[in-house]
Amino acid sequence: MSLSRSARTVLAAATVAAVALPLATTTARAQGSTAPAAAPYAGLPSGTKQAKTLVIGIDGATFDAFSRADVPHIRQLMAKGLTARSNLYAAPMAPTVSGAGWSSVATGVWPDKHNVKDNDFTAPDYGRYPDYATRLETSDPATSTLVVGTWSPIPRTVFGARTDLRIAGGNDEGTTAKAADYLAHGNPDSTFVHLDEVDGAGHSTGSASDAYLKALSTADGRIGRLLDAVAARPAYAQEDWLLVLTADHGHTPTGGHGGNTPLERGTFVIAQGKGIRPGSVRDDVKITDIAPTVLRHEGVATDPAWNLDGTALAEPEPDAFDVLRPSLRAPVDETRLPADAKGWTNTAPEGWSIDNSKMPAGGVTEWRGWSFATDEFWTEAERGQGRETNVRARNVFAVADSDEWDDKAHGAGPFDSTLVSPAYKLNGAAKATLSYATDYRVDGPQTGDVFVSYDGGTPQLVKSYRADSNTVERLELDVPQGARTARLSFRYTGTNSAFWTVDQVAFGQPHPPSDLAVASLDAGTVLLGGPGSDAPWKVTANGVVQTAQGKPVKGAEVTAELTADGTVHELTGTTKKDGSVRFKATVGRGIAKATLTVTEVRHQGLAYYGELDAVRFLDLTRPTGHRD
């Protein structure tokens, strides 16, 4: 947030030093109404929002097959919007099946949270992690939400009962016809449509078959009908549509899914709408980002307490590791990967470094010490060892993998490498926050420790890992007074064990101490009278203590009260040679006006009393922070 002014006014008197508190911000944008609520259409309440969303899911669609299929409407969405490929989990988190995939799309969290591990929906945790339509209705019951799905668990189970209208389409033709009718003639604010028959073709003949390509082409035609229904709406020109296309999993070339191959794990997000650059391609978007993106578009701010894994499309920022993608290397020792597959490097990004001074010589080149890799490269180095659980990392991430390193002869001793961050500048605040996505998996002797060092001093332990952990860590650190820099280090040791990944490292502090300068003293000159005083002293409008004849008073003890936002601060100060005095207090960020009352001036055993009111302050501090 930028502030309205860029200059700082500083007077010689009564300056207040303040620790700035965070400003309240919101990512939700107000959504106007297109019209007062109209009558329901065929059981669907009429929405009132200008912002509209349509999410279309193609069950079992393999992105790699799009290039071989006749899919003009999908290609048009890609040309006009964003295309992002990514990978799903695999066992042991969950198999690549529809229940787990669509639950991840709808809730914005991965299977280890929503707890849908199969298509039986044995014990889903939708109470803690509801679908996005439920969240929209909870935020504003006037929101009109529609779900139409061919696979019956979509409207029956994945999307909850608070959804205004849930319809089972029977087959893809029925689903398309019903959804198109509501889009064209009703007024839903948020619509989810599920098409199932591509998945059926995948099971029958595999993703490499002509029948599968034909099913994709048929689905594309139905997508075109849905888009035409949107464009035919009478109020379309005044509406703000977000269009999203995705899939729950892929298929093997010969048919089937549920395993950990790239074609089964591969999925995608294609999105078109305001603020999305046409023809853009991203590597940091996941299917869990769809739910928070819909919520944001509909004006619902994501609550951190929801603990979502996804992030709205407009919000992720590339981290320091992502800039390495263009410089990633082909395999050296990893023989399971194609010779031209580029996906790793051991060259750290600017400011970062890797300390391998304790690493034995030898081992697999790609994983000797901390490396930086993509999911495609790292998981394909060897499948089935849990690497597919690293779903919270995005794009390029840091990885220490003692198991893969040990696959080639090396010197005596364990894997022992430390990843070191840049030196983050500190701003004087007493606290700092550290966050990062991490997947720590144990399969033998192994340690993982996070340290912080202030001003190059002895590293202090802030977090240890000795058991499996797959999460986004958010740690609060105590910063020593006067410290100017902080440096993080991630040390991993392992003896043919498993791995540790780290990504999206962010280090920041509350807003730093800032000067709230006295812009004006509205009361002007105030006379101070006291016992035995024939001629009172005075405190001028710029905070100078003088005799009645204008002579500065040096060494006077001045006591005052500062009232700011209902809080009273007791202040003391001593006048300088020129009679000026400065006070210091801590007030909340954003306070623009306060009242200063001089309660006493004491000099050579005599006390003088008076008031100096209505001091105005100007806060020009901008938020600061660090992120890598």
Salt bridges, closest charged atoms under 4 A:
ASP59 OD2 - HIS194 NE2 2.92
ASP59 OD1 - HIS249 NE2 3.35
ASP64 OD1 - ARG85 NH2 2.26
ASP112 OD1 - ARG392 NH2 2.79
ASP125 OD2 - ARG128 NE 2.78
GLU173 OE1 - ARG222 NE 3.57
GLU173 OE1 - ARG225 NH1 2.99
ASP181 OD1 - HIS185 ND1 2.86
ASP189 OD1 - LYS52 NZ 2.80
ASP196 OD1 - HIS194 NE2 3.81
GLU197 OE1 - ARG222 NH1 3.37
ASP199 OD2 - HIS203 NE2 3.38
ASP199 OD1 - HIS249 NE2 3.72
ASP199 OD1 - HIS251 NE2 2.75
ASP199 OD1 - HIS257 NE2 3.48
ASP220 OD2 - HIS73 ND1 2.90
GLU239 OE2 - ARG233 NH2 2.84
ASP240 OD2 - ARG29 NH2 2.98
ASP240 OD1 - HIS297 NE2 3.98
ASP248 OD2 - HIS249 NE2 3.13
ASP283 OD2 - ARG325 NE 3.35
ASP284 OD1 - ARG282 NE 2.93
ASP289 OD1 - ARG394 NH2 2.75
GLU298 OE1 - LYS49 NZ 3.83
ASP309 OD1 - LYS113 NZ 2.86
ASP309 OD1 - ARG392 NE 2.91
GLU315 OE2 - ARG296 NE 3.33
ASP333 OD1 - LYS408 NZ 3.31
ASP375 OD2 - ARG265 NH2 3.24
GLU380 OE1 - ARG383 NH2 2.87
GLU382 OE1 - ARG336 NH2 3.67
ASP401 OD2 - ARG387 NE 2.95
ASP403 OD2 - ARG387 NH2 3.24
GLU404 OE2 - ARG387 NH2 3.49
ASP406 OD1 - HIS410 NE2 2.64
ASP416 OD2 - ARG491 NH2 2.61
ASP449 OD1 - ARG466 NH1 3.19
ASP468 OD2 - ARG441 NH1 3.91
GLU473 OE2 - LYS463 NZ 3.78
GLU476 OE1 - LYS431 NZ 3.64
ASP478 OD1 - LYS431 NZ 2.20
ASP522 OD2 - ARG616 NH2 3.51
GLU600 OE2 - ARG602 NE 3.19
ASP619 OD1 - ARG589 NH1 3.76
